[in-house]
């Protein structure tokens, strides 16, 4: 009888919906970001000397830091630490293919819009997006803080961002756990590049569809963003921003790539239900910070920066490591307890983390027991070696 009572009490303690009271006081950034300060943009000016003088005049604090990693082999480089011709060349092909998509992120709009209700069009876009390969998809009002102030890449470098679209459509695509778990070896770069391409193709199709329906629309893809994709995705109800600064989705944690379309089409926004259990779990967990090879992820509790409670990674450390290894690492994503394979056991754990504070706390430690506090990368599949 005593054991039965203990069992019932434990069941109630760990499985009743007791979420806890953890909340964020502010999530809206107080200022917009200039894309010229993003690491990929700062890498671009290393190859475009005509831009360097003005950039370092505007942002002299970046010059010494940038010169250090400008001297490193670079992302997807033959001289990098984890260079492997098969996975690296496959990655190059994906990024090369994306270049052919950039000219069609925007285009002519049918002059007479189709007569269709917001409800009908919204239902179609959400369901079609999943048919095209999205894991999750949502719609939000496009906010000023979603947008960059200035562009920082390609032909648009230095141009003011002027996007008057009303809505942002955001979606996620899955990054394969098998390849990501080998990071920072080559397969993680190959998978990352492929999913940037995959999300780009889906974005292009949705944007072109909406233009043919008679509504202004623009796809935002790798190398051609006017906005900060994780913020749009969060506000569209797809997840929360975790310790590593990435979108944490309910289905796959951070193991996703994000696609975004902005549009003036008549749509109905997706109701966002903030999930602060993610932030509490990240506050306790710290696994991504522990395994980060460059120590770019903070181990500190969440703090207020630029008016919003969040974690901020050290982009220079992170990107500098990428330029040494030649890959985009992925260690933080691969070890995240939310990012385990999508099966019944891990789905049950994700459900428990979301619904019960005691389950959440215990899950932090059980993940260390089963997977280790600092899991080692998995072996590269034989067909990708060499």
C-alpha contacts under 8 A as a table, 3 or more apart, distances in Angstrom:
res1	aa1	res2	aa2	distance
1	X	4	X	5.06
1	X	5	X	6.30
2	X	5	X	5.14
2	X	6	X	6.21
3	X	6	X	5.01
3	X	7	X	6.03
4	X	7	X	5.02
4	X	8	X	6.17
5	X	8	X	5.13
5	X	9	X	6.13
6	X	9	X	5.09
6	X	10	X	6.08
7	X	10	X	5.15
7	X	11	X	6.05
8	X	11	X	5.00
8	X	12	X	6.14
9	X	12	X	5.11
9	X	13	X	6.01
10	X	13	X	4.92
10	X	14	X	6.09
11	X	14	X	5.42
11	X	15	X	5.63
11	X	16	X	7.59
12	X	15	X	5.46
12	X	16	X	5.27
13	X	16	X	6.34
13	X	358	X	6.96
14	X	352	X	7.90
14	X	356	X	6.23
14	X	357	X	7.81
14	X	358	X	5.68
14	X	359	X	5.16
15	X	18	X	7.98
15	X	352	X	7.00
15	X	355	X	7.63
15	X	356	X	6.30
15	X	359	X	7.32
16	X	355	X	7.55
16	X	356	X	6.54
17	X	355	X	5.01
17	X	356	X	5.33
18	X	355	X	6.20
18	X	356	X	4.60
18	X	357	X	5.92
18	X	358	X	7.99
19	X	277	X	7.06
19	X	354	X	7.09
19	X	355	X	5.29
19	X	356	X	4.79
19	X	357	X	5.10
20	X	356	X	7.45
20	X	357	X	5.64
22	X	276	X	6.38
22	X	277	X	7.14
22	X	280	X	6.60
23	X	276	X	5.65
24	X	27	X	6.89
24	X	276	X	7.15
24	X	309	X	6.43
25	X	308	X	7.98
25	X	309	X	7.12
26	X	307	X	6.86
26	X	308	X	5.00
26	X	309	X	5.82
27	X	307	X	7.58
27	X	308	X	4.58
27	X	309	X	5.85
27	X	310	X	7.68
28	X	145	X	7.69
28	X	307	X	6.70
28	X	308	X	5.36
29	X	32	X	7.32
29	X	145	X	6.61
29	X	305	X	7.94
29	X	306	X	5.68
29	X	307	X	5.39
29	X	308	X	5.11
30	X	145	X	7.81
30	X	306	X	5.09
30	X	307	X	4.92
30	X	308	X	7.09
31	X	145	X	6.64
31	X	306	X	6.69
32	X	144	X	7.64
32	X	145	X	5.24
32	X	146	X	7.48
32	X	147	X	6.80
32	X	148	X	6.00
32	X	149	X	6.18
33	X	37	X	7.85
33	X	147	X	7.58
33	X	148	X	5.13
33	X	149	X	6.00
34	X	37	X	5.83
34	X	38	X	7.53
34	X	148	X	5.36
34	X	149	X	4.98
34	X	150	X	5.18
34	X	151	X	7.04
34	X	152	X	7.56
35	X	38	X	5.21
35	X	41	X	6.90
35	X	148	X	5.88
35	X	149	X	7.13
35	X	150	X	5.77
35	X	151	X	5.24
35	X	152	X	4.71
35	X	153	X	7.84
36	X	41	X	5.37
36	X	42	X	6.61
36	X	150	X	6.85
36	X	151	X	6.32
36	X	152	X	4.04
36	X	153	X	7.43
36	X	157	X	7.63
36	X	158	X	7.31
37	X	41	X	6.54
37	X	42	X	6.36
37	X	152	X	7.50
38	X	41	X	5.37
38	X	42	X	6.36
38	X	152	X	7.57
39	X	42	X	4.99
39	X	43	X	6.16
39	X	315	X	7.01
39	X	316	X	7.29
39	X	319	X	6.89
40	X	43	X	5.01
40	X	44	X	6.24
40	X	153	X	7.88
41	X	44	X	4.94
41	X	45	X	6.61
41	X	152	X	5.21
41	X	153	X	5.56
42	X	45	X	5.45
42	X	46	X	6.87
42	X	66	X	7.34
43	X	46	X	5.30
43	X	47	X	7.24
43	X	66	X	7.95
43	X	70	X	7.14
44	X	47	X	5.43
44	X	48	X	6.47
44	X	153	X	7.01
45	X	48	X	4.58
45	X	49	X	6.22
45	X	50	X	7.93
45	X	51	X	5.84
45	X	52	X	5.82
46	X	49	X	6.34
46	X	52	X	7.26
46	X	70	X	6.76
48	X	51	X	5.84
48	X	52	X	7.11
49	X	52	X	5.24
49	X	53	X	7.61
50	X	53	X	6.89
51	X	54	X	5.91
51	X	55	X	6.25
52	X	55	X	5.13
52	X	56	X	6.06
53	X	56	X	5.58
53	X	57	X	6.12
54	X	57	X	5.00
54	X	58	X	6.23
55	X	58	X	5.14
55	X	59	X	5.96
55	X	60	X	7.75
56	X	59	X	4.77
56	X	60	X	4.55
56	X	61	X	7.73
56	X	62	X	7.09
56	X	63	X	6.14
57	X	60	X	5.61
59	X	62	X	6.02
59	X	63	X	7.62
60	X	63	X	5.55
61	X	64	X	7.26
62	X	65	X	5.48
62	X	66	X	5.96
63	X	66	X	5.24
63	X	67	X	6.22
64	X	67	X	5.33
64	X	68	X	6.72
65	X	68	X	5.49
65	X	69	X	7.14
65	X	316	X	7.30
66	X	69	X	5.62
66	X	70	X	5.96
66	X	316	X	7.95
67	X	70	X	4.97
67	X	71	X	6.53
68	X	71	X	5.74
68	X	72	X	7.31
69	X	72	X	5.05
69	X	74	X	7.97
69	X	320	X	5.37
69	X	323	X	6.67
70	X	74	X	7.71
72	X	320	X	7.88
72	X	323	X	5.75
72	X	324	X	5.84
73	X	77	X	5.87
73	X	78	X	7.58
73	X	79	X	5.49
73	X	80	X	5.31
73	X	323	X	5.87
73	X	324	X	5.98
73	X	326	X	7.20
74	X	77	X	5.33
74	X	79	X	8.00
74	X	80	X	6.72
74	X	322	X	7.06
74	X	323	X	3.88
74	X	324	X	6.23
74	X	325	X	7.76
74	X	326	X	5.63
75	X	80	X	7.65
75	X	322	X	5.97
75	X	323	X	4.94
75	X	324	X	7.56
75	X	325	X	7.33
75	X	326	X	4.07
75	X	327	X	5.66
75	X	328	X	7.38
76	X	80	X	7.40
76	X	83	X	7.35
76	X	88	X	5.93
76	X	91	X	7.74
76	X	92	X	7.34
76	X	326	X	4.57
76	X	327	X	6.02
77	X	80	X	5.42
77	X	83	X	6.89
77	X	326	X	5.54
78	X	83	X	5.65
78	X	84	X	7.97
78	X	85	X	7.98
78	X	326	X	7.90
79	X	83	X	6.81
80	X	83	X	5.42
80	X	323	X	7.33
80	X	324	X	5.59
80	X	325	X	5.17
80	X	326	X	4.91
81	X	324	X	6.13
81	X	325	X	4.48
81	X	326	X	6.48
82	X	184	X	7.64
82	X	185	X	5.72
82	X	186	X	6.41
82	X	325	X	5.36
82	X	326	X	6.25
82	X	327	X	7.36
83	X	88	X	6.81
83	X	186	X	6.92
83	X	325	X	7.57
83	X	326	X	6.55
84	X	87	X	6.00
84	X	88	X	5.82
84	X	186	X	6.33
84	X	385	X	7.14
84	X	386	X	5.74
85	X	88	X	5.21
85	X	89	X	5.62
85	X	386	X	6.54
86	X	89	X	5.52
86	X	90	X	6.19
86	X	384	X	6.16
86	X	385	X	7.30
86	X	386	X	6.60
87	X	90	X	5.06
87	X	91	X	6.14
87	X	186	X	5.37
87	X	187	X	5.67
87	X	189	X	7.45
87	X	190	X	5.54
87	X	384	X	6.35
88	X	91	X	5.03
88	X	92	X	6.24
88	X	186	X	6.18
88	X	189	X	7.25
88	X	190	X	6.56
89	X	92	X	4.92
89	X	93	X	6.27
90	X	93	X	5.17
90	X	94	X	6.56
90	X	190	X	6.15
91	X	94	X	5.23
91	X	95	X	6.39
91	X	189	X	6.35
91	X	190	X	4.45
91	X	191	X	7.63
91	X	192	X	8.00
91	X	193	X	5.45
91	X	194	X	6.96
92	X	95	X	5.20
92	X	96	X	5.91
92	X	193	X	7.81
93	X	96	X	4.91
93	X	97	X	6.07
94	X	97	X	5.14
94	X	98	X	6.39
94	X	193	X	5.66
94	X	194	X	5.55
94	X	197	X	6.12
95	X	98	X	5.09
95	X	99	X	6.73
95	X	193	X	6.10
95	X	194	X	7.82
95	X	196	X	7.94
95	X	197	X	7.03
96	X	99	X	5.34
96	X	100	X	7.36
97	X	100	X	5.50
97	X	101	X	7.13
97	X	197	X	7.39
98	X	101	X	5.16
98	X	102	X	6.73
98	X	197	X	5.79
98	X	200	X	7.26
98	X	222	X	7.30
99	X	102	X	5.52
99	X	103	X	7.98
100	X	103	X	6.71
101	X	104	X	5.61
101	X	105	X	6.76
101	X	200	X	7.59
101	X	201	X	7.68
101	X	204	X	7.63
102	X	105	X	5.52
102	X	221	X	7.46
102	X	224	X	6.72
103	X	106	X	7.24
104	X	107	X	6.29
104	X	204	X	7.20
105	X	204	X	5.93
105	X	207	X	7.43
105	X	218	X	5.55
105	X	219	X	4.73
105	X	220	X	6.74
105	X	221	X	7.73
106	X	207	X	7.61
106	X	208	X	7.73
106	X	217	X	6.84
106	X	218	X	4.96
106	X	219	X	6.67
107	X	208	X	7.57
107	X	211	X	7.57
107	X	218	X	7.92
108	X	211	X	6.95
109	X	211	X	4.64
109	X	212	X	6.10
109	X	213	X	7.90
109	X	214	X	5.50
109	X	215	X	6.30
109	X	216	X	6.17
110	X	113	X	6.58
110	X	211	X	6.19
110	X	212	X	5.35
110	X	213	X	6.58
110	X	214	X	4.41
110	X	215	X	7.34
111	X	214	X	6.03
112	X	214	X	5.76
113	X	213	X	5.69
113	X	214	X	3.82
113	X	215	X	6.45
114	X	213	X	5.52
114	X	214	X	6.20
116	X	120	X	6.71
116	X	121	X	6.63
117	X	120	X	5.29
117	X	121	X	6.23
117	X	266	X	7.25
118	X	121	X	5.25
118	X	122	X	5.86
118	X	266	X	4.82
118	X	267	X	4.55
118	X	268	X	6.03
119	X	122	X	5.20
119	X	123	X	6.16
119	X	267	X	6.70
119	X	268	X	6.37
120	X	123	X	5.26
120	X	124	X	6.31
121	X	124	X	5.15
121	X	125	X	6.19
121	X	266	X	7.43
121	X	267	X	6.60
122	X	125	X	5.20
122	X	126	X	6.17
122	X	266	X	7.96
122	X	267	X	5.27
122	X	268	X	6.10
123	X	126	X	5.36
123	X	127	X	6.13
124	X	127	X	5.30
124	X	128	X	5.73
125	X	128	X	5.18
125	X	129	X	5.81
125	X	206	X	7.48
126	X	129	X	5.24
126	X	130	X	6.60
126	X	137	X	6.15
126	X	138	X	6.98
127	X	130	X	5.32
127	X	131	X	6.35
128	X	131	X	4.86
128	X	132	X	6.15
129	X	132	X	5.11
129	X	133	X	6.60
129	X	134	X	5.68
129	X	137	X	6.93
129	X	171	X	7.78
129	X	202	X	7.38
129	X	206	X	7.49
130	X	133	X	5.10
130	X	134	X	4.41
130	X	135	X	6.24
130	X	136	X	6.91
130	X	137	X	7.26
131	X	134	X	7.06
132	X	202	X	6.44
133	X	173	X	6.78
133	X	202	X	7.64
134	X	137	X	6.64
134	X	171	X	6.02
134	X	172	X	5.48
134	X	173	X	5.05
134	X	174	X	7.88
135	X	171	X	7.21
135	X	172	X	5.53
135	X	173	X	5.43
135	X	174	X	6.70
136	X	171	X	5.43
136	X	172	X	5.46
136	X	173	X	7.58
136	X	238	X	6.67
137	X	169	X	7.27
137	X	170	X	5.67
137	X	171	X	4.06
137	X	172	X	6.60
137	X	236	X	7.82
137	X	238	X	6.86
138	X	169	X	5.87
138	X	170	X	5.56
138	X	171	X	6.41
138	X	233	X	7.43
138	X	236	X	4.86
138	X	237	X	6.27
138	X	238	X	6.64
138	X	269	X	7.41
138	X	270	X	5.57
139	X	167	X	6.79
139	X	168	X	5.67
139	X	169	X	4.52
139	X	170	X	6.29
139	X	236	X	4.79
139	X	237	X	7.79
139	X	267	X	7.90
139	X	268	X	7.22
139	X	269	X	4.80
139	X	270	X	5.10
140	X	167	X	5.72
140	X	168	X	5.34
140	X	169	X	6.64
140	X	232	X	7.18
140	X	235	X	5.95
140	X	236	X	4.59
140	X	237	X	8.00
140	X	269	X	4.95
140	X	270	X	6.18
141	X	166	X	6.01
141	X	167	X	4.61
141	X	168	X	6.12
141	X	269	X	6.76
142	X	146	X	6.83
142	X	165	X	6.98
142	X	166	X	5.44
142	X	167	X	4.72
142	X	168	X	5.24
142	X	232	X	7.45
142	X	262	X	7.63
143	X	146	X	5.40
143	X	147	X	7.37
144	X	147	X	5.73
145	X	148	X	7.62
146	X	227	X	5.46
146	X	228	X	5.58
146	X	229	X	7.71
146	X	231	X	6.18
146	X	232	X	6.23
147	X	161	X	7.23
147	X	163	X	7.95
147	X	226	X	5.94
147	X	227	X	4.11
147	X	228	X	6.30
148	X	151	X	6.80
148	X	161	X	6.31
148	X	226	X	5.84
148	X	227	X	5.25
148	X	228	X	7.07
149	X	160	X	5.94
149	X	161	X	5.52
150	X	157	X	7.59
150	X	158	X	5.64
150	X	159	X	5.42
150	X	160	X	4.44
150	X	161	X	5.35
151	X	156	X	5.90
151	X	157	X	5.05
151	X	158	X	5.28
151	X	159	X	5.42
151	X	160	X	6.42
151	X	161	X	6.46
151	X	226	X	6.77
152	X	156	X	7.02
152	X	157	X	4.50
152	X	158	X	5.91
152	X	159	X	7.98
153	X	156	X	6.20
153	X	157	X	4.85
153	X	223	X	6.68
153	X	224	X	7.23
154	X	157	X	5.63
154	X	223	X	7.66
154	X	224	X	7.89
156	X	159	X	5.58
161	X	226	X	6.48
163	X	226	X	7.94
165	X	168	X	7.89
165	X	216	X	7.69
165	X	217	X	7.68
165	X	262	X	5.98
165	X	263	X	5.03
165	X	264	X	5.05
166	X	262	X	7.39
166	X	263	X	6.17
166	X	264	X	5.22
167	X	262	X	5.61
167	X	263	X	5.42
167	X	264	X	6.31
167	X	265	X	7.80
167	X	267	X	7.65
167	X	269	X	7.94
168	X	232	X	6.57
168	X	236	X	7.68
168	X	260	X	6.70
168	X	261	X	5.78
168	X	262	X	4.48
168	X	263	X	6.55
169	X	232	X	7.84
169	X	233	X	7.89
169	X	236	X	7.30
169	X	260	X	5.52
169	X	261	X	5.03
169	X	262	X	6.13
169	X	263	X	7.88
170	X	229	X	7.66
170	X	232	X	6.50
170	X	233	X	5.11
170	X	236	X	6.55
170	X	238	X	7.94
170	X	258	X	6.91
170	X	259	X	5.68
170	X	260	X	4.47
170	X	261	X	6.55
171	X	233	X	6.87
171	X	238	X	7.52
171	X	258	X	5.71
171	X	259	X	5.31
171	X	260	X	6.54
172	X	199	X	7.52
172	X	256	X	5.89
172	X	257	X	5.56
172	X	258	X	4.60
172	X	259	X	6.24
173	X	195	X	6.87
173	X	198	X	7.69
173	X	199	X	6.46
173	X	256	X	5.41
173	X	257	X	5.39
173	X	258	X	6.53
173	X	259	X	7.93
174	X	195	X	7.45
174	X	252	X	7.49
174	X	255	X	6.28
174	X	256	X	4.64
174	X	257	X	6.61
175	X	180	X	7.10
175	X	191	X	6.50
175	X	192	X	6.91
175	X	195	X	6.55
175	X	255	X	5.43
175	X	256	X	5.19
175	X	257	X	6.92
176	X	179	X	5.79
176	X	180	X	6.21
176	X	191	X	6.92
176	X	255	X	7.75
177	X	180	X	5.11
177	X	181	X	5.88
177	X	255	X	7.52
177	X	334	X	7.15
177	X	339	X	7.88
177	X	340	X	7.43
177	X	341	X	6.60
178	X	181	X	5.50
178	X	182	X	7.18
179	X	182	X	5.63
179	X	183	X	7.55
179	X	187	X	5.18
179	X	188	X	5.32
179	X	191	X	6.49
179	X	380	X	7.71
180	X	183	X	5.68
180	X	187	X	6.81
180	X	188	X	4.52
180	X	191	X	7.00
180	X	330	X	6.36
180	X	331	X	7.86
180	X	333	X	7.80
180	X	334	X	5.92
181	X	188	X	7.33
181	X	330	X	7.77
181	X	331	X	7.32
181	X	334	X	5.13
181	X	335	X	7.68
181	X	377	X	5.84
181	X	378	X	5.72
182	X	185	X	5.64
182	X	186	X	7.78
182	X	187	X	6.60
182	X	188	X	6.38
182	X	377	X	4.95
182	X	378	X	4.70
182	X	379	X	6.00
182	X	380	X	5.87
183	X	186	X	7.09
183	X	187	X	7.13
183	X	188	X	5.31
183	X	329	X	5.18
183	X	330	X	5.44
183	X	331	X	5.59
183	X	334	X	7.64
183	X	377	X	6.13
183	X	378	X	7.85
184	X	188	X	6.59
184	X	325	X	7.25
184	X	327	X	6.26
184	X	328	X	6.93
184	X	329	X	3.89
184	X	330	X	6.16
184	X	331	X	6.41
184	X	377	X	7.76
185	X	188	X	6.26
185	X	189	X	7.57
185	X	327	X	6.88
185	X	329	X	7.10
185	X	380	X	7.43
186	X	189	X	5.36
186	X	190	X	6.39
186	X	327	X	6.30
187	X	190	X	4.89
187	X	191	X	6.09
187	X	380	X	7.14
187	X	384	X	7.35
188	X	191	X	5.16
188	X	192	X	6.02
188	X	327	X	7.30
188	X	328	X	7.26
188	X	329	X	6.82
188	X	330	X	6.57
189	X	192	X	5.00
189	X	193	X	6.04
189	X	327	X	5.26
189	X	328	X	5.78
189	X	329	X	7.31
190	X	193	X	5.31
190	X	194	X	6.19
191	X	194	X	5.11
191	X	195	X	6.20
192	X	195	X	5.32
192	X	196	X	6.26
192	X	257	X	7.79
192	X	328	X	7.91
193	X	196	X	5.12
193	X	197	X	6.33
194	X	197	X	5.05
194	X	198	X	6.05
195	X	198	X	4.67
195	X	199	X	5.90
195	X	257	X	6.28
196	X	199	X	5.31
196	X	200	X	6.03
196	X	221	X	7.52
196	X	222	X	6.30
196	X	257	X	6.52
196	X	258	X	7.94
197	X	200	X	4.94
197	X	201	X	6.20
197	X	222	X	7.79
198	X	201	X	5.27
198	X	202	X	6.47
199	X	202	X	5.19
199	X	203	X	6.10
199	X	221	X	7.51
199	X	257	X	7.02
199	X	258	X	6.63
199	X	259	X	5.18
200	X	203	X	5.04
200	X	204	X	6.11
200	X	219	X	7.75
200	X	220	X	7.56
200	X	221	X	5.13
200	X	222	X	7.09
200	X	259	X	6.50
201	X	204	X	5.18
201	X	205	X	6.30
202	X	205	X	5.20
202	X	206	X	6.32
202	X	259	X	7.64
203	X	206	X	5.32
203	X	207	X	6.11
203	X	219	X	5.30
203	X	220	X	7.09
203	X	221	X	7.33
203	X	259	X	5.99
203	X	260	X	6.32
203	X	261	X	6.08
204	X	207	X	5.24
204	X	208	X	6.03
204	X	218	X	7.93
204	X	219	X	5.51
205	X	208	X	5.22
205	X	209	X	6.04
206	X	209	X	5.07
206	X	210	X	6.29
206	X	219	X	7.89
206	X	261	X	7.45
207	X	210	X	5.26
207	X	211	X	6.34
207	X	217	X	5.20
207	X	218	X	5.55
207	X	219	X	5.61
207	X	261	X	6.22
207	X	262	X	7.88
207	X	263	X	7.80
208	X	211	X	5.08
208	X	212	X	6.20
208	X	217	X	7.31
209	X	212	X	5.14
209	X	213	X	6.29
210	X	213	X	4.89
210	X	214	X	6.48
210	X	215	X	5.55
210	X	216	X	7.11
210	X	217	X	6.30
210	X	263	X	7.92
210	X	265	X	6.99
211	X	214	X	4.99
211	X	215	X	4.82
211	X	216	X	5.57
211	X	217	X	5.93
212	X	215	X	7.25
215	X	263	X	7.04
215	X	264	X	5.97
215	X	265	X	5.01
216	X	263	X	5.52
216	X	264	X	5.51
216	X	265	X	6.76
217	X	261	X	6.81
217	X	262	X	5.58
217	X	263	X	4.12
217	X	264	X	6.60
217	X	265	X	7.56
218	X	261	X	5.55
218	X	262	X	5.35
218	X	263	X	6.43
219	X	260	X	6.21
219	X	261	X	4.47
219	X	262	X	6.61
220	X	224	X	5.89
220	X	225	X	4.74
220	X	226	X	6.78
220	X	227	X	7.74
220	X	259	X	6.90
220	X	260	X	5.43
220	X	261	X	5.91
220	X	262	X	7.81
221	X	224	X	5.29
221	X	225	X	5.80
221	X	259	X	6.70
221	X	260	X	7.36
222	X	225	X	6.69
225	X	228	X	7.45
228	X	231	X	5.78
228	X	232	X	6.72
229	X	232	X	5.23
229	X	233	X	6.13
229	X	258	X	6.53
229	X	259	X	7.14
229	X	260	X	6.47
230	X	233	X	5.00
230	X	234	X	6.02
230	X	241	X	7.51
230	X	246	X	6.77
230	X	247	X	5.66
230	X	258	X	7.18
231	X	234	X	5.11
231	X	235	X	6.23
232	X	235	X	5.23
232	X	236	X	6.10
232	X	260	X	7.70
233	X	236	X	4.97
233	X	237	X	6.54
233	X	238	X	5.52
233	X	239	X	7.07
233	X	247	X	7.62
233	X	258	X	7.44
233	X	260	X	7.86
234	X	237	X	5.30
234	X	238	X	5.40
234	X	239	X	5.17
234	X	240	X	5.54
234	X	241	X	7.20
234	X	247	X	7.02
235	X	238	X	7.43
235	X	272	X	6.44
236	X	269	X	7.47
236	X	270	X	5.97
236	X	271	X	7.37
236	X	272	X	6.22
237	X	270	X	6.64
237	X	271	X	6.60
237	X	272	X	4.28
237	X	273	X	6.57
237	X	274	X	7.61
238	X	249	X	6.03
238	X	250	X	7.75
238	X	272	X	7.98
239	X	247	X	5.98
239	X	248	X	5.22
239	X	249	X	4.33
239	X	250	X	6.37
239	X	275	X	7.65
240	X	247	X	5.50
240	X	248	X	5.14
240	X	249	X	6.72
240	X	274	X	7.46
240	X	275	X	6.92
240	X	276	X	7.90
240	X	278	X	6.93
240	X	279	X	7.86
241	X	244	X	7.92
241	X	245	X	5.74
241	X	246	X	5.46
241	X	247	X	4.69
241	X	248	X	5.80
241	X	279	X	7.82
241	X	310	X	7.53
242	X	245	X	5.39
242	X	246	X	5.87
242	X	247	X	6.44
242	X	248	X	5.96
242	X	278	X	6.94
242	X	279	X	6.19
242	X	282	X	6.37
242	X	310	X	7.73
242	X	311	X	7.21
243	X	246	X	7.52
243	X	279	X	7.62
243	X	282	X	5.82
243	X	283	X	7.51
243	X	286	X	7.62
243	X	288	X	7.77
243	X	297	X	7.33
243	X	298	X	7.44
243	X	302	X	7.76
243	X	310	X	7.57
243	X	311	X	5.36
243	X	312	X	7.59
244	X	288	X	6.83
244	X	289	X	7.58
244	X	297	X	6.05
244	X	311	X	7.12
244	X	312	X	7.47
244	X	313	X	6.50
244	X	332	X	7.01
245	X	310	X	7.92
245	X	311	X	6.27
245	X	312	X	6.23
245	X	313	X	6.58
246	X	254	X	6.14
247	X	253	X	7.40
247	X	254	X	5.57
248	X	252	X	7.50
248	X	253	X	4.37
248	X	254	X	4.60
248	X	278	X	7.66
248	X	338	X	7.77
249	X	252	X	5.58
249	X	253	X	4.41
249	X	254	X	6.21
250	X	253	X	5.92
250	X	338	X	7.71
250	X	350	X	7.42
251	X	338	X	7.98
251	X	342	X	7.42
251	X	347	X	7.82
252	X	255	X	5.52
252	X	256	X	6.98
252	X	338	X	6.17
252	X	339	X	5.00
252	X	340	X	7.23
252	X	341	X	7.77
252	X	342	X	7.06
253	X	256	X	7.51
253	X	333	X	7.98
253	X	336	X	7.36
253	X	337	X	7.85
253	X	338	X	4.48
253	X	339	X	4.68
254	X	333	X	5.67
254	X	336	X	7.64
254	X	338	X	7.40
254	X	339	X	6.31
255	X	333	X	5.89
255	X	334	X	7.27
255	X	339	X	5.75
275	X	278	X	6.18
275	X	279	X	7.96
275	X	354	X	7.80
276	X	279	X	5.24
276	X	280	X	6.47
277	X	280	X	5.07
277	X	281	X	6.07
277	X	353	X	7.31
277	X	354	X	5.84
277	X	357	X	7.96
278	X	281	X	5.15
278	X	282	X	6.14
278	X	354	X	7.44
279	X	282	X	5.04
279	X	283	X	6.05
279	X	302	X	7.91
280	X	283	X	5.00
280	X	284	X	6.50
281	X	284	X	5.26
281	X	285	X	5.92
281	X	353	X	7.79
281	X	360	X	6.60
281	X	361	X	7.29
281	X	364	X	7.34
282	X	285	X	5.01
282	X	286	X	6.21
283	X	286	X	6.72
283	X	300	X	7.84
283	X	301	X	5.59
283	X	302	X	6.69
284	X	361	X	7.53
284	X	364	X	7.08
285	X	364	X	5.65
286	X	289	X	5.26
286	X	290	X	6.25
286	X	299	X	6.02
287	X	290	X	5.02
287	X	291	X	6.30
287	X	332	X	7.71
287	X	335	X	7.03
287	X	336	X	6.75
287	X	373	X	6.39
287	X	374	X	7.13
288	X	291	X	5.45
288	X	292	X	5.99
288	X	297	X	7.21
288	X	331	X	7.30
288	X	332	X	4.38
288	X	333	X	7.29
288	X	335	X	6.56
288	X	336	X	6.32
289	X	292	X	5.28
289	X	295	X	6.59
289	X	296	X	7.37
289	X	297	X	4.81
289	X	298	X	6.09
289	X	299	X	5.86
289	X	332	X	7.25
290	X	295	X	7.58
290	X	299	X	7.74
290	X	373	X	7.75
290	X	374	X	6.82
291	X	295	X	7.88
291	X	331	X	6.87
291	X	332	X	6.83
291	X	374	X	5.64
291	X	375	X	7.75
292	X	295	X	5.12
292	X	296	X	6.64
292	X	297	X	6.79
292	X	331	X	6.42
292	X	332	X	6.17
293	X	296	X	7.91
293	X	321	X	7.73
293	X	331	X	7.97
294	X	317	X	5.80
294	X	318	X	5.93
294	X	321	X	6.14
295	X	298	X	7.65
295	X	317	X	7.31
295	X	318	X	7.80
296	X	313	X	5.50
296	X	314	X	4.74
296	X	315	X	6.97
296	X	317	X	5.46
296	X	318	X	5.52
297	X	312	X	7.36
297	X	313	X	4.82
297	X	314	X	6.55
298	X	311	X	7.08
298	X	312	X	7.12
298	X	313	X	6.33
301	X	311	X	8.00
302	X	309	X	6.41
302	X	310	X	5.45
302	X	311	X	5.51
303	X	309	X	5.22
303	X	310	X	5.69
303	X	311	X	6.52
304	X	307	X	6.08
304	X	308	X	5.23
304	X	309	X	4.12
304	X	310	X	6.18
305	X	308	X	5.41
305	X	309	X	6.20
305	X	310	X	6.83
313	X	318	X	7.91
314	X	317	X	5.57
314	X	318	X	6.34
315	X	318	X	5.04
315	X	319	X	5.85
316	X	319	X	5.32
316	X	320	X	5.74
317	X	320	X	5.10
317	X	321	X	6.26
318	X	321	X	5.34
318	X	322	X	6.53
319	X	322	X	4.89
319	X	323	X	6.26
319	X	328	X	7.96
320	X	323	X	5.10
320	X	324	X	6.50
321	X	324	X	5.06
321	X	325	X	6.19
322	X	325	X	5.20
322	X	326	X	5.46
322	X	327	X	5.35
322	X	328	X	5.30
322	X	329	X	6.50
323	X	326	X	5.33
323	X	327	X	7.39
325	X	328	X	7.99
325	X	329	X	7.70
330	X	333	X	5.33
330	X	334	X	6.15
331	X	334	X	5.19
331	X	335	X	6.31
331	X	377	X	7.86
332	X	335	X	5.73
332	X	336	X	6.35
333	X	336	X	5.47
333	X	339	X	6.80
334	X	339	X	6.48
334	X	340	X	7.76
335	X	339	X	7.10
335	X	340	X	7.87
335	X	375	X	6.89
336	X	339	X	5.28
336	X	340	X	7.29
337	X	340	X	5.98
337	X	364	X	7.91
337	X	367	X	6.64
338	X	350	X	6.66
340	X	346	X	6.49
341	X	346	X	6.76
342	X	346	X	6.34
342	X	347	X	6.43
343	X	346	X	5.57
343	X	347	X	5.91
344	X	347	X	5.06
344	X	348	X	6.00
345	X	348	X	5.11
345	X	349	X	6.38
346	X	349	X	4.99
346	X	350	X	6.13
347	X	350	X	5.02
347	X	351	X	6.12
348	X	351	X	5.00
348	X	352	X	6.21
349	X	352	X	4.98
349	X	353	X	6.12
349	X	363	X	7.46
350	X	353	X	5.12
350	X	354	X	6.24
351	X	354	X	5.23
351	X	355	X	6.22
352	X	355	X	5.23
352	X	356	X	5.78
352	X	359	X	5.81
352	X	360	X	6.64
353	X	356	X	5.94
353	X	357	X	7.01
353	X	359	X	5.86
353	X	360	X	4.25
353	X	363	X	7.06
354	X	357	X	7.91
354	X	360	X	7.25
356	X	359	X	5.28
356	X	360	X	6.07
357	X	360	X	4.89
357	X	361	X	6.29
358	X	361	X	5.22
358	X	362	X	6.27
359	X	362	X	5.24
359	X	363	X	5.92
360	X	363	X	5.14
360	X	364	X	6.61
361	X	364	X	5.50
361	X	365	X	7.20
362	X	365	X	5.44
362	X	366	X	6.15
363	X	366	X	4.94
363	X	367	X	5.96
364	X	367	X	5.56
364	X	368	X	6.90
365	X	368	X	5.16
365	X	369	X	6.44
366	X	369	X	4.86
366	X	370	X	6.23
367	X	370	X	5.31
367	X	371	X	5.68
367	X	372	X	6.94
367	X	373	X	7.74
368	X	371	X	5.32
368	X	372	X	4.25
368	X	373	X	4.64
368	X	374	X	8.00
369	X	372	X	5.61
369	X	373	X	7.64
371	X	374	X	8.00
371	X	375	X	6.16
372	X	375	X	5.18
380	X	384	X	6.59
380	X	385	X	6.56
381	X	384	X	5.53
381	X	385	X	6.69
382	X	385	X	5.28
